């Protein structure tokens, strides 16, 4: 599903980054708010009132999970408090005073939506519920969740200011999916955890029916429901090299909403590798020819109609003949346009290749050191 593009233009100036363009697929969903984005580029493929501020219920726990994982404490034992055990709503039935690994709590949080697990995690990682809420909001601000405020670790309707948007939750999920531990936990169908007071293990089956039974390309996500938020759902899907994130808020038919969004995107888009990692070919300027490179590739979802609308410009700084060696410095930008709208800008790096010493002395030295075995043995 990946294609490579080689349409290049070269201009000697510097340009700045621009946000990816939005596309709109033909989808009808039951949700009051919805969004579908591509995982790697973040391109919005579908949205419906995606920036509407709403209650989010238990999809809150995606933030709780990623903060627990990033704390570096997954192997620590958490002593469960009375406060955690008394938390209302969905539960993994923790016992006051028991000690359980933080990692198992995250599995109970994500698979069974345990509100008791959420409080136990918050108290252990943040020191208190208020301390953890502070960490949640710091992370939200850091990753660009502009219309979000967290007041608890579980999403219960116990605070009026616990809100987010479909788009912000997609941003959070895109961030979380970059973490391999989160990806594994989110995509786990069944998890077994030791039960300290019984002879049998706790066995938790994932509540996400897209993952367990309804959609073969599902890779994970998080369900949610409260009386005020109604049904909320975040889910991820992967088909070949095409990763998607869907979010619905207040969606009576959320399973089908997500399947429809995924299938429409998989049918109408392909992942194109527009810029490839490595040396940039086709540069004619003698100062930069064969000396500039990209340190990563750029891929982007495109419809067949958009394929001929892609243009790449290399804008390189004018080189001074008196400049000293600029190994690994930025020479300019590779700017990508879709229908004349900029969708990305990557730094182009300059690296002067070391010149081989071809003097008689240099050749003699290389020959001598090779014979003496210095090159092989130091």
N, C-alpha and C positions, 0 to 999 in steps of 0.2 A: 504493500500500500504506500510505499515511499518512493518519491520521484525526486530527481536532482535537476536543478535549474542552473543554466549557464549564461543568462542574459546579463551582460556587464556593461557599465559605463564608468568612466574615470574622470573625476574632477578634483582639483587641488584646493580644497577648503575643508573646514571641520563643521559637522552638523551635530545636533543634539538628539537625544532619545525622544521617541514619540510612542504613545500608548497604542496597543493593537486595535485594529479596526473591528467593529462588531458586525456580524452577519445575522440574518434572521431566517431560520428554517420554517417551513410550513407545518406547524404543530398546534394542536388544540388540547389544552389540559384542564383538569377540574380545579387545580390549585388557584388560590387567590394570588399567590406569588410563586414564581418559578424561574429557574435559570439553568442553562446547560453550558458548560465550558469544556474546552479541550485541555487536558492535563498539562502538557509540556509548554505550550505557548500562552495559555490562559485566555485564548480567544473565546468570546461569547458567541455561541452558535444559536442560542434561542433564549429569549427572556420574556417574562410577563410580569410587569410591575415588580421587577427584581430588587428595587431599592426601597420598597415599602417597609417601614419599620414595624415589626410584629413580634409577638411572643414566639418562642422557638421550642419550648419543651425540652425533651431529652437529647436532642441533637447538640445541646450545650455540652454534653459529655465528650464530644470530640476534643474540645479545648481542655477539659479535665484530663483526658487520656494523654494528650501530647505533652502537657506540662509534667505529668507524672513520669513519662518516658524520658523527657529531657532533664529531669532532676538528677538522673544517674543513680537513683536509689531503688531500682526495681528488685534487687536482691535483698533489700532490707525487710525485716519483719515489722509489721504495723500492729500496734496494740489497739484493738477496736474499743472505742468509747461507748458509754451509754447514749451519748448524744447521737452517734452514728446509728446505733441499733434502733433508736426511736424514730428515725426519719420515716415519714409517711410514703405511701406509694410503692412502686415496684421495688423488690428486695431480693438479695441473694441470701437472706436469713443469717446474717452474721450474729455472733454471740458476744455479749459484753465481756471484755477482758481477754478474748482469744487473740492469738497472734497469727497473722497471715502475711505471706509475702506480698509486697506491693504489686509485683507483676500479676499475681493471681487476682488481686483487687481490680486491676485494669481490665483483665479478661471478664470478670464479673460485671464490671461497669459497662463494657462495650457489647457483650453478648446478651446479657440478661437485663441490662439497663438498671442495675442495682443502685438505688438512691442511697442506701446505707453504705455501699462501696464508695460512692462519690464523696460522702462526708468523711469517711475514714481516710480517703486519699487526700482530701483538702486539709484535714487537720495534721496529717503527717508531713506533707510537702510544704504547706503554707504556714504551719504553726497554729492556724485558726481558720474559720470560715472567712472572716474578713481579710485575713492575710492572703488567703488563696485567691479571693476575688480580686485583690489588688494585682496579683501575678497574672490573672486572666486578662485583666484590662490592659496591663502593660504589654503583654504579648499581642493582644488585639491591635493596639496602636502600632506596635512594631511592624506587623505584617500588612497593615493597610486596611483594617476593618473599620471604616470611617463612621458607620452608623450602628455601632454595637456598644452595648454596655452589659457587662456581666455582674450579677449580684449574688449568685450562688453557683455551686459546682454541678447541679443536677438538672436545673430547668423547671423546677416546680414553681407554681404561681404564687410564691410567697413574697415577692417583691414587685412593685409596679415598674421599676426601672430595669428589669432584666429583659432586654430586647436585642434583636439583630435584624438582618435582612437576608433574603435568599442569596444575593450576590456576596455579601460578607461571609456567609457560611461556606460558599463555594471557595472563596479565597482561603479560608481557614483549612478546608479539606485539601485543597491543592498543596498548601504548606505541609500539612500533616502527612500526606502521601509521599513526600520526599523522604520520610523517615521509614527505614526498612522494618523496624520493630512495630511501628504503628500499622504499616501495611499488613504485616503478618497477623497481628491481633484482629484488625478490622475484617480480614478475610477468613478468619477461623470459624468453621461451622460448629465444632464441638470442642470444649475444653474441660479437662479433669483437674481438680484442685484438691489437695488433702483436706480432710475434715477432722479437726483436732479432737472432737469429742465422740466420734463415731468410728466404726470399723470400715466404713465404705467412703469412697471419695465423693466429693461434690462433682456433679456432671452438669455442665451448662451448655445448652443448645442455643445457637444464635437466633434472635427474634427476627432478623432480616430475611424475610421469605424470598426476596429477589435472589439472595445468595444461596439459600438452602434448597429452593425448589422452583422458582418462577422464571429465572433468566440465566441462561448458560454463560453469558459473558460478564455476569456480575462478579466483582472482586471485593466487595465490602460495603461499609457504610454504617449508618446509625438511624434507628427509628425513634419516634417521639410522639407523645400524646399527653395533653392535659385538657381539662374542660374548656379553658379559655384559649389555648393555642390551637386546639383541634389536632388533626393528624399532621405531623411534620416528618420529613424524610430526607436524608442525604444518602446518596448511593454512588458507587463508582463502577465503571465497566471498562473492559479492555478487550479489543479485538485486533490481533496481530500487534502492530506498533501504534495503534490508535487508542489512547486513553481518554475517558470522559468522566466528568463529575456532574451529577444532577442534584438539584435541591428543590423541594416543594414545601411550601408553608400553607397550612389550612387547605389540605387537599383530600376530599372525600374518596377519591379513586387514585391514591398515590402510586400503587404498584403499577397500574397501567399507564399513568402519566410518565413514569420513569422509563418504562419499556418503550413507549412511543417516542420519547425524546431520543433515547439511545438508538433505536432502529432508524429513525429519520436521519440522524447524523451519520451513522455508518453507511447508509445508502447514498447519501448526497455529497459526502466529503471524502477526500483522500489526504493522507499525510504526505506533504511534499518537503523534501530536504532542499531548501532554497540556497543555503550556504553550507559548504562543507568545511570541516576542520582541516587545518593544514595550510600549506603554501598556496598563496593566491596566484593564479595563472593569468596571463594576458596583460600584465602591467608593462607598459612600454617605456616609462621613465627609467633612465639608466641608473639613477640613484636607488630606485626601489625594485627594479626588475629582479625576480627570483630571491628577494630579500624580505618580503612581507608575508604575513600569515595570520590566520584566525585561530584563536585558541579553543574555540568550540563551534559546533555547527548550529544552524538555525533551521528548525522545522516548523511547518505551519499547515493547518487544515485548509484545503481549498476545494471548491466545487469545480466541475469541469469547465464551467463558464469563466471561472476566475483564473484559469491556468495561463491564459494569454495576457492577463492584466498585471503580471508580476514584472517588476523592473528592479534591478540592483545597480546602485551607484557607489563607486569607490571614491571618496573624497579624501585626498591625501594632502598633507601639508607640503608647502613648497620647500624643497631641500636646499640648504645653503652649502656651497662647495667647501666652506671652511669649517663646517660643523665637525665636531669630534665624533668618534664612534658612538652609535646610539643602540647598542645591543638591547633587545627586548623592550625598547621604548615604544610608545604609541605613535604611529605614523599618520593616523587618520581614522575614518569610520567607514564601515560598509553599511549603507542605508538601503533598506528594502521597502518597496512601494507596492501597494495593491490598488490598482485603479487610481494612481496618482496620489494616494493617501499613504503616508509613512506608517508602517506597521512594526518596524524594528530598526535598531541601529547597533551594530557590533563594533568594538574596537579592532582596528587593524594594527598589528604589531610589526615592528621593524627589527630584523636581526641580521647584522653584518656577519657573513660567514668568515671564519678564520682563514687567512690566506696561507696556503701551503708553502713552506720554505723549500725552494727549489735550487738554492745556491749549491755550489760544489761542496762547501763545508757541511751544509745541511743534509745533503744526500749521503755524504760519507759518515756523518754522525748517526743517521738512521740505520745505515747498513751495519755499522759497528755495534750499536746497541741491540739490533736484532740478532746478530751472530752471537753476541755475548749473553743473550737471554734476558737482558734487562727489561725489555718490554713485557715479557711473559711472567717474570718473577719479581719485578720491582727491584 
